[in-house]
Amino acid sequence: MVVTTPRGERPPLDLTWATPGSLQDQIAQEEGISLEEGARTVQDQELMGVFLYDVQERFRDSFSTSHAGDESSQGRPWAAFTGTVPPEVVAMAEQQLPFPVELRGGALVSSHRNGVVIDQATQAFLADLGAPEHGVALGGRFDATTGVVTIEYSTDLLSRRPGASTEEAVIAAAQGALGWEAPLSVDLQADDRDPATTQPAFWYLPAGWVADPAATSIEVVVDSPQCASGVAPGDRMAPPQVQVTDGQVRIAVATYIRKGAQACLGHGTSPLVVDLGQPLGDRELVDVNGALEERGSGPGGGLVTPSAG
C-alpha cells in the first residue's frame, strides 16, 4: 500500500538555521541542491521522525521497521508493519505528512521482537565458529521486510572463516525466534575487508603432485603478494573462479582487501581445495593470474608452478 495523495501541509520554511556549516548547508552541498532545498529536506526528515514516533507509540504490536528512503522506493520514505497496514496509520500519514510515504504490510516480525531474532542469530553464528562471545560479533540487524539477517564481525579472534554451515545455523536460529520457517537469507560482513573488492593471488601445486584424471577437485597452495599485516591468505580468501575448457582448467584465486594501512609482514601460504565440477581428465592446469607478474620459481618448498595466463 502506498500513500500518494497526502493531505498534510508543509509548515512555513524556516531558513534561520540554514547558516554556513549547518546541517541544511551540508546537505545542500552534498546533494548539489540549493540551500532552500536543503532546508526543506531537513524539515521533511523532522516531520517523518515525528510521524514515526507517533506510529511506534500507538502500534507497538504491528510496527516493524522504517527507512528514510532508498533506491528501491525511488527515494520515498517507508514504514513496514506485520500483517496489513492499520487504516489509522494511513489516515495519520495523509494528515501529518506533506509528501508521499510508502506503507508496507507483511513484515515478518514487529520491532520489539526484532531484537530477539538478532540475538538468537548472533549466538548461533558464534557457536558455529566456536568463537568467544565478546570481540567477534560487532553487531547484527534483521530486515523484516526482505528476510535478510546481517551480521558484522571481526576476524581477529576467529580460527576459521564462516561458511555454509554458519549461514545454515544462523537461518535456523532466526527461524526459531520467528516461530516458523520463513524464507531467510544471511549477509555476513567482516570488518577487515571490503567485501566487494579483491586482489589477485597466485596458486601452486604441492610438491610431488601427480595428476589424477578422475579427480573432480584439486588442492592447491595459495600465495598472496599483497601486504596484509601477517594475515594468511586462507583467512581472507575469496571463492575461486574456475573455467573448464576442452584442453584447460583455468583457475583464478583472489584475496579480499583488508581495510586500512597494512604492514608488510610475512604471511606464508595457505592450502585451498578447488572444486572442478567435473573430472580433470588430461586438461592442462592454468593459473589465470599467473601472467600478471614474473614469479620465478615460486615461494619454494618444492611447490610446482602451473602454466600462467
KENUMI-298920 format. One record per residue (C-alpha): residue in three letters; x, y, z. Coordinates in steps of 0.1 Angstrom, whole numbers, padded with zeros to 4 digits, always signed. Example, Ala and Ser with C-alpha at 12.3 -4.5 7.8 and 13.67 -1.06 7.14 Angstrom:
residues 2
ALA+0123-0045+0078;SER+0137-0011+0071;
This chain:
residues 309
MET+0000+0000+0000;VAL+0013+0034-0009;VAL+0000+0068+0002;THR+0003+0090-0029;THR-0020+0119-0021;PRO-0011+0133+0013;ARG-0034+0160+0027;GLY-0009+0173+0052;GLU+0005+0208+0047;ARG+0041+0218+0050;PRO+0048+0243+0077;PRO+0064+0276+0066;LEU+0101+0270+0057;ASP+0124+0284+0084;LEU+0158+0294+0070;THR+0170+0308+0103;TRP+0191+0277+0109;ALA+0203+0274+0073;THR+0237+0290+0081;PRO+0271+0281+0066;GLY+0282+0248+0081;SER+0247+0239+0093;LEU+0231+0205+0085;GLN+0209+0223+0059;ASP+0241+0237+0043;GLN+0259+0204+0044;ILE+0230+0185+0027;ALA+0227+0212+0000;GLN+0264+0209-0008;GLU+0265+0171-0008;GLU+0234+0168-0029;GLY+0242+0197-0052;ILE+0209+0215-0044;SER+0200+0250-0032;LEU+0201+0260+0004;GLU+0164+0263+0004;GLU+0160+0227-0009;GLY+0185+0215+0018;ALA+0164+0232+0045;ARG+0133+0216+0030;THR+0150+0182+0032;VAL+0158+0186+0069;GLN+0123+0198+0076;ASP+0108+0167+0058;GLN+0131+0144+0078;GLU+0119+0160+0110;LEU+0083+0156+0100;MET+0089+0120+0092;GLY+0106+0115+0125;VAL+0076+0128+0145;PHE+0053+0107+0124;LEU+0073+0075+0131;TYR+0075+0083+0168;ASP+0037+0086+0169;VAL+0032+0054+0149;GLN+0056+0033+0171;GLU+0039+0046+0203;ARG+0004+0037+0191;PHE+0011+0005+0171;ARG+0038-0013+0191;ASP+0025-0048+0182;SER+0025-0043+0145;PHE+0051-0016+0136;SER+0082-0034+0123;THR+0108-0010+0107;SER+0112+0021+0086;HIS+0136+0038+0063;ALA+0143+0074+0053;GLY+0142+0064+0016;ASP+0163+0043-0007;GLU+0167+0035-0044;SER+0142+0006-0042;SER+0115+0031-0032;GLN+0127+0059-0056;GLY+0138+0079-0026;ARG+0104+0077-0009;PRO+0105+0070+0029;TRP+0087+0039+0041;ALA+0074+0022+0071;ALA+0066-0015+0074;PHE+0041-0034+0096;THR+0032-0070+0103;GLY+0000-0082+0087;THR-0019-0054+0069;VAL-0012-0017+0073;PRO-0036-0003+0100;PRO-0061+0021+0084;GLU-0054+0045+0112;VAL-0017+0047+0100;VAL-0028+0057+0065;ALA-0050+0084+0080;MET-0021+0097+0101;ALA+0002+0098+0071;GLU-0023+0117+0050;GLN-0029+0142+0077;GLN+0006+0147+0090;LEU+0029+0143+0060;PRO+0031+0167+0031;PHE+0049+0142+0009;PRO+0043+0106-0003;VAL+0053+0078+0021;GLU+0052+0041+0014;LEU+0034+0020+0040;ARG+0043-0017+0037;GLY+0024-0047+0051;GLY+0037-0083+0056;ALA+0068-0077+0076;LEU+0080-0109+0094;VAL+0083-0095+0129;SER+0074-0064+0149;SER+0102-0041+0161;HIS+0101-0052+0197;ARG+0106-0088+0186;ASN+0133-0079+0161;GLY+0160-0079+0188;VAL+0152-0115+0198;VAL+0158-0126+0162;ILE+0191-0108+0161;ASP+0202-0121+0194;GLN+0195-0158+0185;ALA+0211-0154+0151;THR+0243-0139+0166;GLN+0246-0166+0192;ALA+0242-0192+0165;PHE+0270-0175+0145;LEU+0294-0176+0174;ALA+0285-0211+0184;ASP+0291-0225+0149;LEU+0326-0209+0148;GLY+0334-0218+0184;ALA+0341-0181+0189;PRO+0342-0161+0221;GLU+0311-0141+0228;HIS+0330-0108+0231;GLY+0353-0093+0205;VAL+0340-0112+0174;ALA+0304-0102+0166;LEU+0302-0065+0161;GLY+0265-0062+0155;GLY+0236-0075+0136;ARG+0203-0065+0121;PHE+0173-0082+0107;ASP+0154-0066+0078;ALA+0119-0079+0085;THR+0107-0068+0050;THR+0132-0087+0030;GLY+0141-0115+0054;VAL+0179-0107+0053;VAL+0199-0113+0085;THR+0231-0092+0085;ILE+0259-0099+0110;GLU+0290-0078+0111;TYR+0320-0094+0127;SER+0357-0091+0134;THR+0381-0119+0122;ASP+0409-0113+0147;LEU+0397-0139+0171;LEU+0384-0164+0146;SER+0402-0197+0138;ARG+0383-0200+0106;ARG+0360-0181+0083;PRO+0322-0186+0084;GLY+0309-0209+0057;ALA+0277-0226+0045;SER+0273-0243+0079;THR+0274-0209+0096;GLU+0247-0195+0074;GLU+0225-0225+0079;ALA+0229-0222+0117;VAL+0221-0185+0116;ILE+0190-0191+0095;ALA+0178-0219+0117;ALA+0182-0198+0148;ALA+0164-0168+0133;GLN+0135-0191+0121;GLY+0133-0205+0156;ALA+0130-0170+0171;LEU+0103-0162+0145;GLY+0085-0194+0152;TRP+0082-0206+0116;GLU+0104-0215+0087;ALA+0103-0181+0070;PRO+0124-0178+0038;LEU+0155-0160+0051;SER+0190-0152+0038;VAL+0222-0142+0055;ASP+0247-0114+0048;LEU+0280-0119+0067;GLN+0302-0088+0067;ALA+0338-0090+0080;ASP+0352-0057+0093;ASP+0387-0064+0080;ARG+0380-0062+0043;ASP+0359-0046+0016;PRO+0335-0074+0007;ALA+0333-0062-0029;THR+0370-0058-0036;THR+0397-0084-0041;GLN+0433-0085-0052;PRO+0447-0112-0075;ALA+0466-0141-0058;PHE+0487-0169-0072;TRP+0485-0206-0067;TYR+0509-0236-0069;LEU+0507-0273-0069;PRO+0520-0292-0039;ALA+0554-0308-0041;GLY+0552-0342-0057;TRP+0518-0336-0071;VAL+0507-0361-0097;ALA+0476-0355-0119;ASP+0446-0378-0113;PRO+0424-0378-0145;ALA+0394-0389-0124;ALA+0398-0361-0098;THR+0369-0336-0096;SER+0388-0314-0072;ILE+0424-0304-0065;GLU+0442-0290-0035;VAL+0465-0260-0044;VAL+0487-0237-0023;VAL+0478-0200-0025;ASP+0503-0172-0021;SER+0491-0136-0019;PRO+0517-0109-0028;GLN+0499-0080-0011;CYS+0508-0067+0024;ALA+0482-0079+0050;SER+0498-0074+0084;GLY+0507-0111+0087;VAL+0472-0124+0080;ALA+0475-0156+0059;PRO+0457-0158+0025;GLY+0434-0185+0039;ASP+0419-0161+0063;ARG+0409-0136+0036;MET+0402-0159+0007;ALA+0376-0151-0019;PRO+0358-0180-0037;PRO+0380-0193-0066;GLN+0368-0188-0101;VAL+0370-0220-0123;GLN+0366-0222-0161;VAL+0368-0257-0178;THR+0375-0259-0215;ASP+0383-0289-0237;GLY+0420-0285-0231;GLN+0424-0265-0199;VAL+0412-0259-0163;ARG+0416-0222-0157;ILE+0416-0212-0120;ALA+0417-0177-0107;VAL+0422-0171-0070;ALA+0420-0138-0051;THR+0421-0125-0016;TYR+0399-0098+0000;ILE+0415-0064+0006;ARG+0419-0056+0042;LYS+0407-0022+0054;GLY+0432+0004+0065;ALA+0470+0005+0062;GLN+0487-0029+0062;ALA+0522-0038+0074;CYS+0543-0059+0051;LEU+0548-0089+0074;GLY+0553-0124+0062;HIS+0521-0143+0060;GLY+0531-0176+0043;THR+0509-0196+0020;SER+0475-0214+0026;PRO+0460-0246+0011;LEU+0428-0243-0009;VAL+0406-0271-0023;VAL+0392-0262-0057;ASP+0361-0279-0069;LEU+0365-0285-0107;GLY+0329-0296-0113;GLN+0339-0325-0135;PRO+0369-0349-0138;LEU+0403-0333-0146;GLY+0410-0357-0175;ASP+0441-0347-0195;ARG+0434-0310-0192;GLU+0462-0285-0185;LEU+0460-0266-0152;VAL+0464-0228-0157;ASP+0467-0200-0131;VAL+0448-0172-0147;ASN+0466-0146-0125;GLY+0500-0161-0131;ALA+0507-0139-0161;LEU+0503-0107-0141;GLU+0539-0108-0129;GLU+0571-0128-0131;ARG+0570-0152-0102;GLY+0603-0171-0109;SER+0603-0205-0092;GLY+0575-0197-0067;PRO+0577-0195-0029;GLY+0599-0225-0025;GLY+0593-0257-0006;GLY+0592-0278-0038;LEU+0559-0262-0050;VAL+0552-0266-0087;THR+0543-0235-0107;PRO+0514-0241-0131;SER+0510-0226-0166;ALA+0503-0189-0165;GLY+0475-0169-0180;
